[in-house]
């Protein structure tokens, strides 16, 4: 119970990595605000946590809307008065290539970058009340560290998250730690979106070829393995760790 009596908020916690992370933080003692744009998905995560004896509350939010983010942290202030862990996890692939509408570009940047910036901004007063236990974890990507010729928009936005984490780590120290995680290919529904851009191909086959060719561990990541990395950065086990971009990628970026 390394997060006993702490309050955590996870965005995009209705499925995949976000759900696995919310479950694990709750198992380790945190009360978790399960934030997601999909109300039913958020409630399903809360139900799983409750069934395991944990504490969680759902919150419906479109993280691309600044006014909704502000309202979410006002709720956290009213209900809890403090925040120990903020996991800015929400993200979307966005269109591949360069041929896209301005609206699609804006939406990807809003979800992937703007949301993390403003969520952290609104959370800082609550994180400062955590008496040195405040931790912010941002989900970037391996393609925030290396180029993605398939998805330059996604790579750009996740590269921005890496530098945002480093910048905030220096700006908010010593009271608040800020780090990023950089997942490789993970077994979630979004995986097919990343590898489904080429017409006439099977996304599962494309993903398998990618993993066999570029990932030394020869498999995709389980959402629970991402959750373990978040837990480490959220807890006192990483009390002297701030400003890092941690690859969880089976060795993809080591090559």
Secondary structure, 3 states (H helix, E strand, C coil): CCCCCCEEEEECCCCHHHHHHHHHHHHCCCEEEEEECCHHHHHHHHHHHHHCCCEEEEEECCCCCHHHHHHHHHHHHHHCCCCCEEEECCCCCCCCCCCCCHHHHHHHHHHHHHHHHHHHHHHHHHHHCCCCCEEEEEECCHHHCCCCCCCHHHHHHHHHHHHHHHHHHHHHCCCEEEEEEEECCECCCHHHHHCCCCCCCCHHHHHHHHHHHHCCCCCCECHHHHHHHHHHHHCHHHCCCCCCEEEECCCHHHC
